[in-house]
């Protein structure tokens, strides 16, 4: 295939340029442009005539491969590739005012928006190239053609800079417009592309720093910072206790290791636990004794159990009574304080 671009009836200019480039690379461009004429046919198949037929058939097959199949019937019975080329150009390459007007409207509306600089420039370049195909600069020796070409290039620079994002490239655009003479399109594009890459790298670094700061400020009991957390409903959760000495969460100044030391704080915690456990065990022994008395007193079966005053069945009370009355052999009655209880005074 001469090109990956397939002609579909709407992209003639792009397709024709690609096909001409491919044919020129194969030294067959003269056939489609009519420079290589068909040799005279005197009724004899000369070597020159056979070579021309072979080349004509080969180029015709190449053209069919890069034209949409729905357009094949219009070129099937055309003999020479020069006739095919001329017919397609006359049919689809008409320099009409509506198409030029449409291209200039697209050029006026072409803005960067959310596109990257590469995508924005590529879109502009496509419009410029098609417009240049409709309005060619005449060749001359007086220098007027060079002046027209220079003016067009400066106009392209202005169009490129006007469509850029003002927030991102407003400062760079001002600096480029202050230059005298105005910079070239190639240099302007390179500077804007470099600025885009620099901005992208800076943005990535800022996002990483913000993420790291958010992790450090999140209340995980480590480090200083503001505690901020939301529950599943999106409501703010009250912050945990925060030490006024070290700034860490989940403890207060009285229990701060940094201020009082690890051993002092742990000894204080053990003291609080000893007093709390003593009260808890006292209540437990009293409840156990009362339950034992009630269970033994009501175990004889009595009518209260049947009436439902005790939340156990008669069989359950019998089993509890057996467990309470049975004590291991050799066991001694416990008369002293429990572990961690205060010493008896008398």
LUMLUM-813033 format. One record per atom (N, C-alpha, C): y, x, z; residue in three letters. Coordinates in steps of 0.02 Angstrom, whole numbers, plus 50000, padded with zeros to 5 digits. Atoms other than C-alpha are relative to their C-alpha. Example, Ala and Ser with C-alpha at 12.3 -4.5 7.8 and 13.67 -1.06 7.14 Angstrom:
# LUMLUM-813033
499415004550000ALA
497755061550390ALA
500605004550000ALA
499414995849997SER
499475068450357SER
500554996150037SER
This chain:
# LUMLUM-813033
499405004250000UNK
500005000050000UNK
500625004450000UNK
499384996250004UNK
501745006049958UNK
500404999650064UNK
499615001149940UNK
502494998950117UNK
499664994750043UNK
500275005249955UNK
502054988550269UNK
500424993649996UNK
499585005950006UNK
503464976550226UNK
499754995649943UNK
500255004750050UNK
502824961150133UNK
500584995449978UNK
499465004250027UNK
504034951850019UNK
499804992650005UNK
500165007149991UNK
504094933350066UNK
500534995449969UNK
499485004050032UNK
505614927649966UNK
500675000250035UNK
499384999849962UNK
506914930350103UNK
500225007050019UNK
499844993149978UNK
506884949250132UNK
500005004849940UNK
500054996050061UNK
507134955849957UNK
500325006950008UNK
499654993649996UNK
508394969549998UNK
499605005250039UNK
500394995549959UNK
507344977150135UNK
499365002049965UNK
500634998650035UNK
505744975650033UNK
500115004449939UNK
499884996150061UNK
506494982649872UNK
500145007350017UNK
499854993149981UNK
507164998049961UNK
499365003750021UNK
500624996849978UNK
505465001550041UNK
499545001349940UNK
500434999150059UNK
504534999049875UNK
500265005749955UNK
499714994750041UNK
505735010349779UNK
499865006950031UNK
500154993749966UNK
505485023849909UNK
499275002049990UNK
500714998550010UNK
503585022549894UNK
499845002049928UNK
500124998350070UNK
503605022749704UNK
500305006849982UNK
499694993550013UNK
504785037649701UNK
499575005650027UNK
500454994949972UNK
503585047249813UNK
499395001149956UNK
500584999450044UNK
502185043849687UNK
500205001549927UNK
499744998350067UNK
503295048249537UNK
499884994349951UNK
500095005850043UNK
503165030449468UNK
500614995550000UNK
499415004249997UNK
504925024049498UNK
500284998549930UNK
499755001150068UNK
505365025949313UNK
499694994149965UNK
500335005750032UNK
504115012449265UNK
500354993550018UNK
499695006449981UNK
504954998549366UNK
500734999749980UNK
499294999950020UNK
506725003949322UNK
500095000249924UNK
499975000250072UNK
506305004149136UNK
500155006749967UNK
499864993550030UNK
506585022749109UNK
499415002549959UNK
500604998150038UNK
504795025349051UNK
499814994249955UNK
500125005450047UNK
504625014848896UNK
499275000049977UNK
500685000550027UNK
503005008448824UNK
499975003449931UNK
500064996650066UNK
502435019548677UNK
499874994949945UNK
500105004550058UNK
502395011848504UNK
499254999049988UNK
500695001750012UNK
500785002848468UNK
499894999249925UNK
500145000250072UNK
500215006748290UNK
499304997649984UNK
500685002450010UNK
498544998648313UNK
499485005050021UNK
500454994949977UNK
497805014548378UNK
500135001550073UNK
499934998449929UNK
497475018348561UNK
500085007550007UNK
499874992849990UNK
498305035148576UNK
499955001750074UNK
500054997749930UNK
498155045548734UNK
500634998150039UNK
499385001849965UNK
499975042248775UNK
500014992650017UNK
500005007149987UNK
499755023348759UNK
499504998250054UNK
500505001249948UNK
498175023548864UNK
500255002050069UNK
499734997749936UNK
499045033649001UNK
500534995150026UNK
499495004749978UNK
500505021349003UNK
499694993550025UNK
500335006149978UNK
499355006249016UNK
499685001050069UNK
500324998649935UNK
498415014249159UNK
500525000150056UNK
499484999749948UNK
500005018149256UNK
500324993150011UNK
499705006749993UNK
500735000749220UNK
499554995450040UNK
500475004249963UNK
499164992049284UNK
499965002050073UNK
500044997649931UNK
499105003049439UNK
500624997850040UNK
499395001949965UNK
500934999749486UNK
500034992450009UNK
500025007349994UNK
500694981149451UNK
499564997850058UNK
500445001549944UNK
499244980849574UNK
500345001750067UNK
499644998149939UNK
500314990049702UNK
500524994650019UNK
499495005149986UNK
501694977049686UNK
499684993550026UNK
500345006149977UNK
500474962549706UNK
499775000750072UNK
500234998949931UNK
499844970349868UNK
500564999350051UNK
499445000449952UNK
501594969949946UNK
500424993849987UNK
499665006450012UNK
502074952349886UNK
499574994550030UNK
500365005549969UNK
501594936549979UNK
499594996349947UNK
500435003350050UNK
500124927849892UNK
500294993649971UNK
499715006250026UNK
501124911749874UNK
500485001349942UNK
499564998250055UNK
502274921049752UNK
499645003149941UNK
500384996850054UNK
500874928349645UNK
500014996049934UNK
500005003750065UNK
500834914049517UNK
500615001349957UNK
499394999150039UNK
502624917949466UNK
500015006749964UNK
500004993550033UNK
502174935749413UNK
499335001649968UNK
500684998550024UNK
500364934049358UNK
499995001749926UNK
500054999250072UNK
500674932949171UNK
500555004649972UNK
499514995150023UNK
502074945849163UNK
499635006449983UNK
500404994450025UNK
501464960749063UNK
500195006650033UNK
499794993549976UNK
502504975649119UNK
500304999450070UNK
499715000049932UNK
503044980549295UNK
500765000049996UNK
499275000250007UNK
504824982949230UNK
500254992849996UNK
499815007050005UNK
504874964449185UNK
499924996450067UNK
500105003049933UNK
504164959649356UNK
500585001850046UNK
499474997649956UNK
505454970249445UNK
500674996649983UNK
499385003050021UNK
506894963349343UNK
500024992550017UNK
500035007249984UNK
506324945349368UNK
500114998850074UNK
499915000849928UNK
506194947349557UNK
500715001550021UNK
499314998349982UNK
507894955649567UNK
500484994649978UNK
499555005350023UNK
508734942349463UNK
499924993650039UNK
500125006349965UNK
507924928349563UNK
500215000350074UNK
499904999649927UNK
508124934749742UNK
500585004650021UNK
499474995449981UNK
509494948049737UNK
500684997949974UNK
499355002550023UNK
510934937049682UNK
500525001250054UNK
499464998649953UNK
512534942849765UNK
500414993750008UNK
499655006349992UNK
513074925949827UNK
500455000350061UNK
499515000149946UNK
514544922349939UNK
499734997150065UNK
500275002649936UNK
513564911650067UNK
499635005350041UNK
500384994949963UNK
512424926250111UNK
500475005250031UNK
499524995249973UNK
513874938350131UNK
500384996950059UNK
499665003549946UNK
514784925450237UNK
499564999650062UNK
500465000549944UNK
513244923250346UNK
499935006850035UNK
500064993449970UNK
513054942050372UNK
500625001950040UNK
499394998449964UNK
514874944050421UNK
500064995850064UNK
500015004049939UNK
514694929650543UNK
499535002950052UNK
500464996849953UNK
513164937950620UNK
500295006450029UNK
499694993849976UNK
514124954150632UNK
500544998550052UNK
499485001849952UNK
515554945550722UNK
499714997550066UNK
500325002749939UNK
514364937150846UNK
499525004950033UNK
500494995249974UNK
513314952650876UNK
500285003450063UNK
499814997049936UNK
513514957351061UNK
499385002850033UNK
500584996949967UNK
512424967951173UNK
499654995150046UNK
500315004749954UNK
512134954951308UNK
499505003650045UNK
500534997049959UNK
510494959051396UNK
499575004949961UNK
500384995350040UNK
509864970051255UNK
500145007250022UNK
499884993049988UNK
509654988651274UNK
500465002749944UNK
499564997150049UNK
510805000251178UNK
499635001149934UNK
500394998950061UNK
509415004451054UNK
499924993549961UNK
500105006450033UNK
509054986151016UNK
500664997449970UNK
499345002350024UNK
510904982050999UNK
500225003949938UNK
499804995950057UNK
511244996650881UNK
499574998649939UNK
500455001550056UNK
509714992750774UNK
500194993549966UNK
499795006450029UNK
510304974850750UNK
500645000949959UNK
499394998650037UNK
512034980950698UNK
499865003849936UNK
500154995850058UNK
511314993950580UNK
499684995949944UNK
500325004250050UNK
510254980850491UNK
500534995949962UNK
499475004050033UNK
511784970050456UNK
500445004449957UNK
499574995550039UNK
512834984850399UNK
499675002049934UNK
500354997750061UNK
511504990750276UNK
499964994649948UNK
500045005450049UNK
511294973750196UNK
500684998449970UNK
499335001150027UNK
513164971350180UNK
500195005549951UNK
499854994550045UNK
513314988650101UNK
499654999249933UNK
500355001150063UNK
512034983549971UNK
500374995149955UNK
499615004850039UNK
513154969049918UNK
500685002749979UNK
499344997250014UNK
514734979449920UNK
499945007649996UNK
500094992850010UNK
514424996749848UNK
500675003449986UNK
499404996150012UNK
515755010149846UNK
499955003449932UNK
500044996950068UNK
516145015649667UNK
500075007550004UNK
499944992750004UNK
515945033849620UNK
500645001849962UNK
499394997950033UNK
517545042649575UNK
500135007350016UNK
499834993049990UNK
518315059949566UNK
500705000850030UNK
499324999649973UNK
520025055549638UNK
500035000350076UNK
500024999849927UNK
519465054949820UNK
500084993250032UNK
499935006749971UNK
519725036149843UNK
499354997550031UNK
500655002149972UNK
517865033249870UNK
499875003050068UNK
500104996849935UNK
517825045850012UNK
500434996850053UNK
499565003349952UNK
519305037450095UNK
499744993250020UNK
500295006549985UNK
518485020350082UNK
499405000750047UNK
500584998849958UNK
516885027350156UNK
500205001850071UNK
499774998149933UNK
517825035250302UNK
500274994050037UNK
499735006049968UNK
518735018950336UNK
499444995450023UNK
500565004249980UNK
517085009450340UNK
499655002850062UNK
500324996949942UNK
516355021950463UNK
500414998850063UNK
499585001349942UNK
517835019950580UNK
499954992750021UNK
500085007149984UNK
517655001050568UNK
499344998750036UNK
500645000749966UNK
515835002650619UNK
500045002450073UNK
499914997649931UNK
516345012750773UNK
500334994750043UNK
499655005349962UNK
517544998950827UNK
499534994150012UNK
500465005649991UNK
516234985450798UNK
499475001650052UNK
500514998049952UNK
514944995150897UNK
500285000050071UNK
499714999649933UNK
516104998151045UNK
500224993150026UNK
499785006649979UNK
516774980251047UNK
499424995850027UNK
500575004149979UNK
515024972851068UNK
499655002550062UNK
500334997349940UNK
514544983851217UNK
500174995950062UNK
499895003349935UNK
514394977051393UNK
500605003250034UNK
499394997349970UNK
516124978951470UNK
499895002550070UNK
500124997949931UNK
515464980251648UNK
499695006950004UNK
500374993749997UNK
514324994851609UNK
500355005649962UNK
499744994750044UNK
515255004051471UNK
500744999249986UNK
499295000950012UNK
517064998651487UNK
500395006550006UNK
499654993649992UNK
517645015651552UNK
499865004849944UNK
500174995550055UNK
516695025451421UNK
500324997749934UNK
499685002650060UNK
517365014151283UNK
500745001949998UNK
499304998249998UNK
519145017351340UNK
500105007449984UNK
499944992850013UNK
518885036151338UNK
499895001749926UNK
500144998750071UNK
518155035751162UNK
500574997649955UNK
499455002550040UNK
519585025251095UNK
500635004150008UNK
499414995849989UNK
520855037351168UNK
499985006449959UNK
500064993950039UNK
520205051451058UNK
500364999349933UNK
499655000050064UNK
521215056050904UNK
499825006549963UNK
500245006150034UNK
520465056050776UNK
499424996850037UNK
500535003649967UNK
519215043050830UNK
499335003349988UNK
500654996850005UNK
517455049050861UNK
499574996949945UNK
500475002650050UNK
516025046750738UNK
499524995050032UNK
500475005049975UNK
514755032750753UNK
499395003450033UNK
500574996549972UNK
513345045150785UNK
500145002650070UNK
499814997349934UNK
514255053350931UNK
500104994450050UNK
499905005749955UNK
514785036651005UNK
499344997150024UNK
500665002749982UNK
512995030351000UNK
499645004650049UNK
500344995249956UNK
512335046251081UNK
500294999950071UNK
499695000149934UNK
513605045551224UNK
499844993550037UNK
500175006349967UNK
513275027151259UNK
499274999950022UNK
500714999849981UNK
511395029951258UNK
499905004550060UNK
500064995649942UNK
511585044451380UNK
500274996650063UNK
499735003749943UNK
512665033551494UNK
499504994750024UNK
500495005149981UNK
511335019851490UNK
499425003250040UNK
500554996749964UNK
509975031951543UNK
500225002350069UNK
499754997849935UNK
511055039051682UNK
500074994050048UNK
499935006049959UNK
511445021451746UNK
499324997450022UNK
500675002449983UNK
509605016751741UNK
499695004350055UNK
500274995649948UNK
509105032051844UNK
500344998850067UNK
499635001349939UNK
510485028751971UNK
499794993450032UNK
500205006549975UNK
509965010451987UNK
499315000450034UNK
500674999349970UNK
508145015352021UNK
500055003450068UNK
499924996649936UNK
508685027352158UNK
500304995550053UNK
499705004649952UNK
509785014252240UNK
499504994850023UNK
500505005049980UNK
508375001452238UNK
499505003150049UNK
500474996749954UNK
507205014052320UNK
500325001150068UNK
499654999049936UNK
508505018152454UNK
500074993550038UNK
499945006549967UNK
508794999752489UNK
499334997750029UNK
500665001949975UNK
506924996752505UNK
499815004050062UNK
500154995849942UNK
506735011552623UNK
500424998050061UNK
499575002149946UNK
508225005752727UNK
499764993450030UNK
500265006449975UNK
507504988252738UNK
499395000950043UNK
500604998649960UNK
505854995152802UNK
500195003150067UNK
499804996849938UNK
506745005852931UNK
500344995050047UNK
499645004949959UNK
507814991252991UNK
499574994250022UNK
500445005649982UNK
506354979253001UNK
499725001250070UNK
500214999149930UNK
505854976253182UNK
499265001250007UNK
500714998349990UNK
504204985353201UNK
499915004050062UNK
500074996449937UNK
504544993053371UNK
500125007449993UNK
499894992950011UNK
505065009753297UNK
500705001049973UNK
499354998150026UNK
506775017253272UNK
500544995050017UNK
499425004349988UNK
508505010053288UNK
500144995749939UNK
499805004150057UNK
509214996353181UNK
499984992750016UNK
499965007249989UNK
509444977853162UNK
499324996849986UNK
500635003650009UNK
507944966453182UNK
500144993949958UNK
499915005850044UNK
507794953653042UNK
499324997949974UNK
500655002450021UNK
506274942953011UNK
500034992449995UNK
500025007250009UNK
505924925352949UNK
499284997650003UNK
500675002849996UNK
504454913952981UNK
499824996949933UNK
500245002850064UNK
503474904552849UNK
500454994549974UNK
499535005250022UNK
504794890752844UNK
500675002849980UNK
499374996950020UNK
506174903252808UNK
500525000250054UNK
499525000049946UNK
507014901352978UNK
499995006750036UNK
499944993749965UNK
507634916153077UNK
499594999850064UNK
500394999349939UNK
506464922053215UNK
500425003750051UNK
499604996449950UNK
507324927053379UNK
499765007250007UNK
500214993049995UNK
507334945953398UNK
499645001450065UNK
500364998349939UNK
506164953853526UNK
500455003950047UNK
499594996049953UNK
506794963053682UNK
500135007049971UNK
499804993450025UNK
507724979053642UNK
500285004150057UNK
499784995549946UNK
507994993853757UNK
500715002249986UNK
499314997850007UNK
509814997953788UNK
500085007550005UNK
499964992749994UNK
509395016253818UNK
499815003649935UNK
500244996550060UNK
508365021553664UNK
500094995849937UNK
499895004150059UNK
508715006653550UNK
499374997149969UNK
500625002550028UNK
506875002853519UNK
499854993050025UNK
500165006949985UNK
506134985453521UNK
499384999550045UNK
500605001949963UNK
504814976853629UNK
499965003250069UNK
499984998049930UNK
505324984553796UNK
500735000350023UNK
499324999849972UNK
506834985253912UNK
500115006850031UNK
499814993449974UNK
507744999653996UNK
499585001950061UNK
500404998449939UNK
506724998154158UNK
499325002749983UNK
500664997650021UNK
505115001654060UNK
500055005149944UNK
499904995250054UNK
505825015053945UNK
499685006750018UNK
500324993549989UNK
504725030553932UNK
500515005749993UNK
499524994650011UNK
506175040953867UNK
500455001150061UNK
499554999349943UNK
507225037454023UNK
499645001750064UNK
500344999349936UNK
505965036454166UNK
499375004449997UNK
500624996150005UNK
504455045854098UNK
499404995649997UNK
500605004150011UNK
502735039854053UNK
499654998450066UNK
500385001049939UNK
501915042154224UNK
500354995150047UNK
499635004549955UNK
503305033154319UNK
499924992849976UNK
500045006850026UNK
503255018154204UNK
499304997250008UNK
500695002449993UNK
501355017054206UNK
499844998450073UNK
500125001449929UNK
501325018154398UNK
500344993550019UNK
499665006249985UNK
502595004154406UNK
499624994149971UNK
500405005550030UNK
501544993554288UNK
499374998750040UNK
500615001049958UNK
499984996654395UNK
500174996450064UNK
499795003449939UNK
500944991154548UNK
500104992649989UNK
499915007150016UNK
501454974954467UNK
499334996649987UNK
500665002950013UNK
499674972154408UNK
499594999150062UNK
500395000549938UNK
498944975254582UNK
500214993950039UNK
499765005949963UNK
500044962154664UNK
499804993549964UNK
500185006050036UNK
499724949754526UNK
499254998550004UNK
500725001049998UNK
497834952454527UNK
499774997750069UNK
500195002049932UNK
497764950754718UNK
500104992650009UNK
499875007249993UNK
498554933654711UNK
499494996049959UNK
500485003550042UNK
497404928754569UNK
499314999650031UNK
500665000149970UNK
495834933954662UNK
499984995550061UNK
499995004449941UNK
496374924854819UNK
499914992849980UNK
500075006850023UNK
496564908854725UNK
499294998749974UNK
500685000850027UNK
494894911854641UNK
499504999050055UNK
500485000849946UNK
493964913954806UNK
500074993350034UNK
499905006649968UNK
494744898454879UNK
499714994549957UNK
500265005150045UNK
494304888154728UNK
499245000250000UNK
500734999450001UNK
492544895154728UNK
499704997150063UNK
500265002649937UNK
492294890754912UNK
500034992450001UNK
499945007350001UNK
492954873254891UNK
499504996849954UNK
500485002950047UNK
491874870354739UNK
499305000250029UNK
500674999549971UNK
490344876854833UNK
499904994750052UNK
500075005049948UNK
490664865354979UNK
499934993149970UNK
500045006650031UNK
490954850354870UNK
499344998949966UNK
500635000650036UNK
489424854054765UNK
499424999050048UNK
500565000649953UNK
488274856354917UNK
500054993450037UNK
499935006249963UNK
489014841555007UNK
499804993949959UNK
500155005950042UNK
488774829954860UNK
499325000549965UNK
500624998950037UNK
487114836854800UNK
499444995750026UNK
500545003949972UNK
486044825854913UNK
499904993549963UNK
500125005050041UNK
486224813554787UNK
500184993549997UNK
499785005849969UNK
486924802454817UNK
500364995349957UNK
499765005450040UNK
487774787254770UNK
500665001949966UNK
499364998150030UNK
489464795954735UNK
499905003149932UNK
500134996950065UNK
488674805954595UNK
499854994649949UNK
500165005350047UNK
487974790454520UNK
500614995949982UNK
499405003850015UNK
489664782154534UNK
500485003749955UNK
499584996250046UNK
490454796154436UNK
500585003450032UNK
499444996549968UNK
491614803754569UNK
499985007449988UNK
500084992850014UNK
490924821254530UNK
499855000749926UNK
500084999550073UNK
491034826954348UNK
499375003749981UNK
500634996950017UNK
489214833254347UNK
499444994950011UNK
500585004349988UNK
487544824754333UNK
499625002650060UNK
500394998149941UNK
486294825154475UNK
499595006349987UNK
500414994050016UNK
485184837954386UNK
500445006349999UNK
499564994250001UNK
486674849454357UNK
500205002250069UNK
499824998349931UNK
487184848554540UNK
499425003350036UNK
500594996849969UNK
485404852754594UNK
499945007249979UNK
500054993050024UNK
485404868254484UNK
500555004350030UNK
499454996149971UNK
487104873754550UNK
499875001450074UNK
500154998949929UNK
486534871354730UNK
499485005450008UNK
500514994849995UNK
484994882154700UNK
500305006849988UNK
499694993650015UNK
486054895954622UNK
500445002450057UNK
499554998149945UNK
487294895654767UNK
499635001850063UNK
500374998749938UNK
485994895354904UNK
499565006249995UNK
500444994250009UNK
484934909254829UNK
500425006350001UNK
499654993649997UNK
485574926754877UNK
499505005649996UNK
500474994450006UNK
484774943554836UNK
499805002750067UNK
500254997149938UNK
483704951354968UNK
500365006550016UNK
499674993849978UNK
484544964855068UNK
500735000149987UNK
499284999950014UNK
486264959655017UNK
500384999050064UNK
499595000449940UNK
487604961455147UNK
500604995649987UNK
499425004450007UNK
488994949455181UNK
500635004249993UNK
499404996250014UNK
490644955655111UNK
500554997850047UNK
499495001849951UNK
491954956455247UNK
500655003749989UNK
499394996050010UNK
493234969255183UNK
500414997449941UNK
499565002050057UNK
494634968055055UNK
499695001849933UNK
500234998450068UNK
494294967854869UNK
500375006149973UNK
499694994250033UNK
494734982054751UNK
500734998449981UNK
499285000450014UNK
496614984754736UNK
500354994950045UNK
499665004349951UNK
496954971954878UNK
500335004350053UNK
499684996449944UNK
498124977155017UNK
499525000950059UNK
500434998749942UNK
497274984955170UNK
500124994750054UNK
499945004649943UNK
496904973355318UNK
500365003550057UNK
499634997049944UNK
497994976055468UNK
499664998950066UNK
500325001049935UNK
496794970155601UNK
499484995049997UNK
